[in-house]
């Protein structure tokens, strides 16, 4: 899937969100100055185990 299509899918998903907690968490991520997605992804995967 190309980048434009992936961004479009993400936008659709975000627009479908209704849970205020998830929206608040996404806003926290958006407002961070130094967000390392790879590191957060790995950390999140380990927390679920």
Secondary structure, 3 states (H helix, E strand, C coil): CCHHHHHHHHHHHHHHCCCHHHHHHHHHHHHCCCCCHHHHHHHHHHHHC
